[in-house]
Amino acid sequence: MELTICVGSSCHLKGSRDVIKILERLISLHRLEDKITLKGSFCMGECSKNGVCVCVDSDRFNVAPLNAELFFNDVILKRIN
């Protein structure tokens, strides 16, 4: 699975660095390093939406630091299993 997190200026201000740290921690905690690849990308065209743009394979989601763990549990873990 490939996770691409926007690190453009708008998403940076919305907490992309924190979202990345949270996802890295959760991937490690669940020992999914061999199943998930994290990537960064500049602007993904979702600047007007709330949260940081995160692509899971080809699906786009808007994730805030406060809901990153919920996003991981509800979206990532369900797709992995």
TORMI-163539 format. One record per residue: residue number from 1; residue in one letter; chain; z, y, x of N, C-alpha, C in turn. Coordinates in steps of 0.2 Angstrom, whole numbers, plus 5000, padded with zeros to 4 digits. Atoms other than C-alpha are relative to their C-alpha. Example, Ala and Ser with C-alpha at 12.3 -4.5 7.8 and 13.67 -1.06 7.14 Angstrom:
! residues 2
1  A  A  5000  4994  5004  5039  4978  5062  5000  5006  5004
2  S  A  4999  4994  4996  5036  4995  5068  5003  5005  4996
END
This chain:
! residues 81
1  M  A  5000  4994  5004  5000  5000  5000  5000  5006  5004
2  E  A  5000  4994  4996  4996  5017  5006  5003  5006  4996
3  L  A  4997  4994  5003  5007  5033  5002  4998  5006  5004
4  T  A  5002  4994  4997  4999  5049  5006  5004  5006  4997
5  I  A  4996  4995  5002  5011  5064  5005  4997  5007  5002
6  C  A  5003  4994  4998  5004  5082  5005  5005  5004  5004
7  V  A  4996  4996  4995  5011  5093  5019  4997  5007  5000
8  G  A  5003  4994  5001  5001  5108  5014  5006  5005  4999
9  S  A  4995  4995  5001  5010  5125  5013  5004  5000  4994
10  S  A  4997  5000  5007  5014  5124  4994  5005  4994  5000
11  C  A  4995  5006  5001  5021  5106  4995  5005  5000  5005
12  H  A  4995  5000  4995  5030  5110  5011  5006  5004  4997
13  L  A  4995  4996  5004  5039  5124  5001  5004  4996  4995
14  K  A  4997  5003  5006  5043  5112  4987  5004  4994  5003
15  G  A  4996  5006  4997  5051  5099  4999  4997  4994  5003
16  S  A  5003  5006  4998  5038  5088  5006  5004  4997  5006
17  R  A  4997  5003  4995  5048  5085  5022  5006  4996  4998
18  D  A  4995  5003  5003  5063  5080  5012  4998  4993  4996
19  V  A  5003  5006  5004  5052  5068  5001  4998  4995  5005
20  I  A  5002  5005  4995  5045  5060  5017  5006  4997  5003
21  K  A  4993  5003  4998  5063  5057  5024  5003  4995  4996
22  I  A  4997  5004  5005  5069  5050  5008  4995  4993  5000
23  L  A  5005  5006  5000  5053  5038  5007  5001  4996  5006
24  E  A  4999  5004  4994  5055  5033  5025  5007  4996  5000
25  R  A  4994  5003  5001  5073  5029  5022  5000  4994  4995
26  L  A  5000  5006  5005  5070  5018  5007  4995  4995  5002
27  I  A  5005  5005  4997  5055  5009  5015  5004  4996  5005
28  S  A  4997  5004  4995  5066  5004  5029  5006  4996  4997
29  L  A  4994  5003  5003  5081  5000  5018  4998  4993  4996
30  H  A  5003  5006  5003  5070  4988  5008  4995  4996  5004
31  R  A  5004  5003  4995  5061  4982  5024  4993  4999  4998
32  L  A  5007  5000  5002  5044  4986  5018  4995  5003  5005
33  E  A  5004  4996  4995  5037  4994  5034  4993  4996  5001
34  D  A  5006  5004  4999  5024  4980  5035  4996  5000  4993
35  K  A  5004  5000  5006  5018  4983  5017  4998  5007  4998
36  I  A  5002  4993  5002  5018  5002  5015  4999  5004  5007
37  T  A  5002  4995  4995  5009  5015  5026  5001  5007  4998
38  L  A  4999  4993  5002  5015  5033  5025  4995  5004  5004
39  K  A  5005  4996  4997  5002  5046  5029  5001  5007  4997
40  G  A  5000  4993  5002  5002  5065  5028  4993  5003  4999
41  S  A  5006  4997  5002  4988  5076  5021  5001  5007  4999
42  F  A  4999  4993  5002  4985  5094  5020  4998  5001  4992
43  C  A  5000  4999  5007  4982  5102  5003  4995  4995  4996
44  M  A  5003  5005  5005  4977  5089  4989  4998  5003  4994
45  G  A  5003  4997  5006  4973  5102  4976  5005  5000  4994
46  E  A  4995  5000  5005  4989  5100  4966  5005  5005  5000
47  C  A  4996  4995  4998  4997  5116  4971  5004  5003  4993
48  S  A  4997  4997  5006  5000  5122  4953  5005  4996  4996
49  K  A  4995  5005  5003  5010  5107  4948  5007  5000  5003
50  N  A  4993  5000  4998  5029  5105  4950  5000  4994  5005
51  G  A  4999  5006  4995  5034  5094  4965  4994  4999  5005
52  V  A  5005  5002  4995  5025  5087  4980  4995  4995  4998
53  C  A  5005  5005  5002  5009  5078  4978  5000  4994  5004
54  V  A  5000  5006  4996  5010  5060  4983  4995  4995  4997
55  C  A  5005  5005  5002  4996  5048  4982  5002  4993  5001
56  V  A  4999  5007  4999  4999  5029  4979  4994  4997  4999
57  D  A  5007  5002  5000  4983  5021  4984  4996  5006  4997
58  S  A  5004  4994  5002  4972  5032  4973  5003  5004  4994
59  D  A  4996  4997  5005  4985  5037  4960  5004  5006  5002
60  R  A  4996  4994  4998  4993  5055  4961  5006  5001  4996
61  F  A  4993  4998  5003  5011  5059  4957  5002  5006  5003
62  N  A  4997  4995  4998  5021  5074  4958  5007  4999  5001
63  V  A  4993  5002  4998  5038  5071  4967  5004  5005  5003
64  A  A  4996  4995  4997  5052  5082  4970  5006  4996  5004
65  P  A  4995  5003  4996  5066  5078  4983  5005  4997  4995
66  L  A  4995  5002  5005  5078  5076  4968  4998  4993  4996
67  N  A  5002  5006  5003  5068  5062  4960  4996  4995  5004
68  A  A  5004  5004  4996  5060  5054  4975  5003  4993  5000
69  E  A  4997  5007  5000  5072  5039  4975  4998  4996  4993
70  L  A  5002  5003  5006  5068  5036  4956  4993  4999  5000
71  F  A  5007  5001  4999  5050  5038  4960  4999  4993  5004
72  F  A  5000  5006  4996  5052  5025  4973  5001  4993  4996
73  N  A  4998  5005  5004  5061  5013  4962  4995  4998  4994
74  D  A  5004  5001  5006  5050  5015  4947  4992  4999  5001
75  V  A  5007  5001  4999  5033  5016  4955  4998  4996  5006
76  I  A  5001  5004  4994  5033  5009  4972  5002  4993  5000
77  L  A  4998  5007  5000  5044  4994  4970  4997  4996  4995
78  K  A  5004  5004  5005  5035  4989  4954  4994  4998  5002
79  R  A  5007  5002  4997  5018  4989  4963  5001  4995  5005
80  I  A  4999  5005  4994  5025  4980  4978  5001  4993  4998
81  N  A  4997  5006  5002  5033  4966  4968  4995  4997  4995
END
